[in-house]
Amino acid sequence: MPSNTAEDKTYYKTLTRKIFTTVVVVSFMPMIFVGGIILYHFQTSYSAKVCSYLEALVNRHRHDIDMFLTERQNNIHFLAECYDYPALSDEAFLQEKLDILRKEYGEVFSDLGVVDHNGHQTAYAGAFRLENANYASAEWFQKAMREQFFISDVFMGLRGFPHFIVAARNEWNGNHYILRATVDFQAFNRVVRNIRIGETGSAFIINRKNELQTDTSLDISEDSELYRGLINQAFDTQGKAKISVLESPKNRKRNLYVTGLLNNGNWALIYQQDVGDAFAEIYRTWWIALIVFTAGAVAIITMAMIVSRRTVGRIAEADNEKEMMNQQVIESNRLASLGEMAAGIAHEINNPVAIMVEEAGWISDLLEEEEFKESENLEEFQTSLGQIKKQGLRCRDITHKLLSFARRSESQKQIIKINAMVEEVVGLFSHQAKYSNVRIVTKFAEDMPYIHASQTELQQVLFNLINNALDALRATGGKIVIMTGCEDDMAVIEVKDNGPGIPRAELAKIFDPFYTTKPVGKGTGLGLSICYGILNNMGGKITVASSVGIGTNFRVFIPHQDSGPGTVSDASSAIGNAVTLTH
Amino acid sequence: MNELAPDINVLLVDDEIAFVETITKRLKKRHFIIQTAHSGMEAMEKLEENGNATEVVVLDVKMPGMDGIETLAEIKRKFPLKEVIMLTGHATVSSAIEGMKKGAFDYLLKPCEMSDLVSKVNRAAEKKREHEKRVVEARMQELMRTKAQ
């Protein structure tokens, strides 16, 4: 009896949900936990690694650039120290020195010049015709006159393209003069431009006015505030490279900045990279983790759904089975106690009935006497006594049947060929079936096992079932199909009719003793109870399925053993007195 | 009904007194000589007292105390020539069959037809007398043989 009440459904739904939740939580927890920890550590250590790498990189370049500048300064200083003003004022000499420098250091120096204290360039060697140029008002000149060494910012100057000046001050006849060299911007630029990492990582140098000292693809005009801050910050660390992550006010992008000071703090080397680019590896890892996590989540949820449904399905099945088993146990207990009660009643009633019958018999004996022969009511007496006797015998039949319903196994068991036995019993009905316009069809399975059971009892069961089927078809005629077969370790005999069927409400009661639909006096209501009792004792069972208007199907299950045909009896024995019990 | 009833001596054993009484009346009317007992023990006592007269014992299977089967065994042990008919209220033939195995002449289901009972008692008595006759004949022969010698 499958239980599909609403209550059960909600119960199973709740159960499914609970199992599902448990599986999901239990699976997700470690995944999130472990994944989170690993990702966190990876991110921390990886970003630390990236930062320290970038800082080291910038520091190295800072050092290189400072070295470059110092060297250039030293070159000029050396020249200024080695030769006095008159020698340096000789343009041919100057040209010679420029050539040596260029030969030694490449195209770094584009020209050399000597400027007197008035800012007048007295000698010049180089590609630009700048002899007699006056730098008195130039900013670099004014600054250079104040210090012994000087490196200017990059500026356009007279020649019209970016360059900067390395100058050394010296004295001649009490007047300062300056030996200056122009460092080719392109050559210097190359040093910085080579710093390129990833897609957006690049470096540039700015001075304290936020003017670019090197060429860069970046547009820094709008971020001057930011750079000023960075540079001020860099001062706090004595110019050493320092990393910071800031949001560019220009495009609201988060950038990574590494700032180091150069040239005695006049310049700053800034390495700038998009955070996403700098930490691309981390973001990629995040993506992979996310994809794996999502895939895992989908897998877990799907599995949890399947597992929970399947589990609950099994549980429901088991519950159903248990329920059915319980009902069967209840049913068989009920029938067993009914049987015991019936047996008790039968015993108790049997004796009084016997006495009544005997008393009636005694009266009829007495009526035989001469003195009563003349009595006018003699015939009435005799009819009445006959009736008492008849009804007494009817009572006896009932009690006997009741007892056989309740009895323990007592008949002799033998090896039985089912098909032959069925054939035999069906044969008994051929006449009756013809009169009732009923066709009995038998379908026998070929290799039926032998059964060790009481032949009489089995015949009785079959007899009762066929008799019931015939009764059901008596009014209308129809067909009875009798089949044999095997199911699991049971032999099955099936008796199917296409009669009116049994209403559902009555179906539950048909195995009860004294339950009958036949008119009073026609049936005792014990036939099926007896069948039930017999099969129960054999360790078999009887089931019924019926639909009103379609018919009824009784199935008899008998446990079999695979014994040889050794003592197979002929089914014909004892069939005459086998059965007189019908439902 | 009373065609053959040459005063057969019957012992009727049943714990139902009313039943015994009625049957007694009815059988007496059919010219049987009836003794009654209401338990196995009483039956044995009765047989001990005037055992020789009794030819057939009609014995109820289900009795309190010593039941029919036990009583039967006892009777067959002490009086092997007496025939016993078992009366059973059981539809279960098993007890009756057991009785037959132990030497009962026949069995009857309770309540029974008087005619059945009478005919069975008659046949039992016939068998008993036949037996006895043979026993007597055998003895006679033995006697004659010894005399001839």
Chai-1 contact restraints between the chains, C-beta under 6 A:
chainA,res_idxA,chainB,res_idxB,connection_type,confidence,min_distance_angstrom,max_distance_angstrom,comment,restraint_id
A,N350,B,G89,contact,1.0,0.0,6.0,A-B,restraint_1
A,N351,B,E16,contact,1.0,0.0,6.0,A-B,restraint_2
A,V353,B,P111,contact,1.0,0.0,6.0,A-B,restraint_3
A,A354,B,F19,contact,1.0,0.0,6.0,A-B,restraint_4
A,A354,B,K110,contact,1.0,0.0,6.0,A-B,restraint_5
A,A354,B,P111,contact,1.0,0.0,6.0,A-B,restraint_6
A,I355,B,A18,contact,1.0,0.0,6.0,A-B,restraint_7
A,I355,B,F19,contact,1.0,0.0,6.0,A-B,restraint_8
A,V357,B,P111,contact,1.0,0.0,6.0,A-B,restraint_9
A,E358,B,T22,contact,1.0,0.0,6.0,A-B,restraint_10
A,E358,B,I23,contact,1.0,0.0,6.0,A-B,restraint_11
A,E359,B,T22,contact,1.0,0.0,6.0,A-B,restraint_12
A,G361,B,R26,contact,1.0,0.0,6.0,A-B,restraint_13
A,G361,B,M114,contact,1.0,0.0,6.0,A-B,restraint_14
A,W362,B,T22,contact,1.0,0.0,6.0,A-B,restraint_15
A,W362,B,K25,contact,1.0,0.0,6.0,A-B,restraint_16
A,W362,B,R26,contact,1.0,0.0,6.0,A-B,restraint_17
A,D365,B,R26,contact,1.0,0.0,6.0,A-B,restraint_18
A,D365,B,K29,contact,1.0,0.0,6.0,A-B,restraint_19
A,G392,B,P111,contact,1.0,0.0,6.0,A-B,restraint_20
A,R396,B,P111,contact,1.0,0.0,6.0,A-B,restraint_21
A,H400,B,A91,contact,1.0,0.0,6.0,A-B,restraint_22
A,L403,B,A91,contact,1.0,0.0,6.0,A-B,restraint_23
A,S404,B,A91,contact,1.0,0.0,6.0,A-B,restraint_24
A,R407,B,T92,contact,1.0,0.0,6.0,A-B,restraint_25
A,E410,B,T92,contact,1.0,0.0,6.0,A-B,restraint_26
A,E410,B,S94,contact,1.0,0.0,6.0,A-B,restraint_27
